[in-house]
């Protein structure tokens, strides 16, 4: 499987030059409709090749990292925030834009801004899709960021449809992944979200391994 179509080599090289050697993992996940092809699950649509995931904390990730839920998600589906990389947009540009749109906070070097502390690593996926008859490639770039003291979460883009926030200790990310993996178990009210949940669980397990416990 070709996992690299969603990762631009020059950008990956530039990121590792800035942040140093960084974990990179390649995974295969077999999926089917409606994941990638149905309402609210069009992850790789509109030219999106990849996404960023920001792991925000308030000074100590072991004490809590930020999760969110959108209005159309399954009820228990709190997860790490992500945002798609637009065509022609860099990873770091996406990170700053998504944080501003979803939290109202800006990324920068000042004490009242979000500090980007670490590039945690990359997950690259090959996702054979049964109904579509093709394999989708995608990637998630994970960053550890620190919320400024006194910062207030104030979403700026109503299209994000953020319904709530939760702070969970880093040690709880595996438990969060467990919930996501089983959110669409057979017979549940959210059965059509099964592949979405299995996909989203992967970043939580990856981040759990990358953070201090």
C-alpha atoms as one frame of an Amber mdcrd trajectory, in Angstrom:
protein
   0.000   0.000   0.000   1.161   3.540  -0.766   0.831   5.498   2.467   2.831
   8.494   1.285   0.437  10.179  -1.174  -0.997  12.337   1.619   2.438  13.379
   2.960   4.490  15.929   1.039   8.164  14.858   1.331   9.528  18.412   1.383
   7.159  19.427   4.153   7.974  16.339   6.213  11.694  17.114   5.849  11.135
  20.729   6.900   9.131  19.683   9.962  11.766  17.208  11.123  14.472  19.835
  10.629  12.570  22.124  12.990  11.411  19.559  15.541  14.022  16.810  15.236
  13.459  13.075  14.742   9.739  12.402  15.074   7.715   9.170  15.216   6.012
   8.222  11.962   3.643   5.268  11.794   1.833   3.729   8.814  -1.468   1.893
   9.268  -4.026   0.086   7.113  -7.696   0.331   8.071 -10.419  -1.344   5.990
 -13.571   0.813   5.923 -16.954   1.107   4.216 -19.813   3.575   3.663 -20.681
   5.981   5.238 -17.118   6.607   6.419 -15.364   8.871   3.854 -18.455   8.821
   1.605 -21.419   9.863   3.820 -22.779  12.869   5.705 -20.433  14.286   8.383
 -17.787  11.654   7.555 -16.239  13.136   4.376 -12.777  13.245   5.895 -10.828
  13.281   2.615 -13.216  15.442   0.560 -12.575  18.793  -1.148  -8.912  18.040
  -1.789  -8.045  17.400   1.864  -4.972  15.161   1.917  -4.298  15.270   5.645
  -5.203  16.941   8.944  -3.619  18.378  12.055  -4.438  17.239  15.584  -3.699
  19.672  18.400  -3.170  18.257  21.878  -3.812  21.264  24.101  -2.995  21.415
  27.809  -2.947  24.119  30.480   0.573  23.529  31.802   0.681  19.788  32.460
  -0.671  17.203  29.980  -0.860  14.611  32.742  -3.436  16.831  34.461  -5.568
  17.319  31.376  -5.676  17.603  27.575  -8.537  19.172  25.659 -11.228  17.054
  24.003 -14.298  18.237  22.140 -17.565  16.973  20.695 -19.547  18.282  17.739
 -23.341  18.535  17.626 -23.759  15.725  15.114 -21.370  13.285  16.856 -22.442
  10.243  18.833 -23.241  11.353  22.385 -20.116   9.908  24.028 -17.717  10.806
  21.209 -15.417  13.316  22.877 -12.095  13.373  21.048  -8.905  15.342  20.375
  -9.570  18.310  18.049  -8.430  18.013  14.430  -8.677  20.089  11.277  -8.245
  19.360   7.586  -5.320  20.794   5.618  -6.680  22.818   2.711  -5.174  22.539
  -0.754  -2.121  24.808  -0.921  -1.999  25.221   2.880   0.944  24.103   5.010
   0.736  21.982   8.150   1.745  24.870  10.423  -0.675  27.284   8.743  -3.469
  24.770   9.301  -2.526  24.338  12.948  -2.760  28.088  13.627  -5.984  28.494
  11.636  -7.782  25.558  13.246  -6.848  26.605  16.775  -8.115  30.132  16.098
 -11.362  28.939  14.478 -12.174  26.371  17.138 -10.948  28.059  20.324 -10.652
  31.767  19.496  -7.017  31.664  20.658  -4.069  32.676  18.485  -0.786  30.821
  18.052   2.412  32.756  18.749   5.300  33.457  21.078   3.606  35.856  23.497
   2.451  34.772  26.946  -1.176  35.393  25.967  -0.951  33.125  22.932  -0.997
  29.369  22.359   2.543  27.965  22.396   3.391  25.136  19.985   5.724  22.999
  22.092   6.341  19.785  20.205   5.617  17.852  17.032   4.435  14.531  18.455
   4.481  12.649  15.165   2.618  11.490  12.097   0.104   8.756  11.405  -0.259
   7.855   7.715  -3.199   5.705   6.686  -4.183   3.541   3.741  -7.923   2.898
   3.927  -9.313   0.351   1.454 -12.979   1.290   0.996 -15.262  -1.601   0.113
 -18.158   0.344  -1.449 -16.038   2.952  -3.235 -13.740   0.292  -4.660 -10.623
   2.322  -4.013  -8.043   2.994  -1.311  -8.026   6.401   0.354  -4.782   7.754
   1.781  -4.722  10.272   4.606  -2.438  11.487   7.381  -2.661  13.122  10.812
   0.051  15.471  12.118  -0.030  15.663  15.945   1.188  18.708  17.904   1.452
  19.398  21.626   0.334  22.961  22.394  -0.033  24.941  25.608  -3.050  27.124
  26.310  -2.200  30.560  27.756  -3.000  31.203  31.397  -6.435  32.725  31.638
  -7.309  31.691  28.089 -11.008  31.216  27.319 -12.361  28.741  24.768 -14.505
  30.783  22.391 -15.183  29.088  19.005 -15.164  31.573  16.121 -16.505  29.421
  13.274 -20.134  28.317  13.736 -19.649  25.702  11.003 -17.420  23.783  13.430
 -20.620  22.983  15.404 -18.742  22.439  18.667 -21.191  21.220  21.302 -18.875
  20.886  24.290 -15.378  20.606  25.716 -13.803  18.230  28.238 -10.409  18.086
  29.920  -9.076  14.547  30.441  -5.694  13.442  31.829  -3.270  12.044  29.269
  -3.531   8.674  31.009  -7.224   8.573  30.019  -6.565   8.747  26.267  -6.548
   4.961  25.925  -9.934   4.833  27.661 -11.158   7.520  25.244  -9.908   5.362
  22.367 -11.828   2.389  23.789 -15.052   4.417  23.726 -14.449   5.550  20.150
 -13.617   2.041  18.961 -16.920   0.708  20.282 -19.149   3.730  19.578 -20.664
   1.961  16.565 -20.888  -1.599  17.835 -23.542  -3.717  16.129 -27.009  -2.907
  17.385 -26.095   0.491  18.809 -27.911   3.675  17.823 -24.649   4.921  16.289
 -23.800   1.825  14.227 -23.098   3.885  11.093 -20.266   5.617  12.981 -18.295
   2.406  13.567 -15.474   3.023  11.060 -15.259   6.703  12.022 -14.825   5.687
  15.663 -12.166   3.088  14.853 -10.297   5.662  12.786 -10.486   8.361  15.459
  -9.304   5.941  18.151  -5.949   5.574  16.369  -4.795   9.147  17.088  -5.690
   8.780  20.761  -3.592   5.652  21.169  -0.737   7.274  19.229  -0.876  10.398
  21.411  -1.116   8.340  24.590   2.196   6.698  23.700   3.825  10.067  22.906
   2.891  11.900  26.117   4.170  11.488  29.673   1.721   9.504  31.804
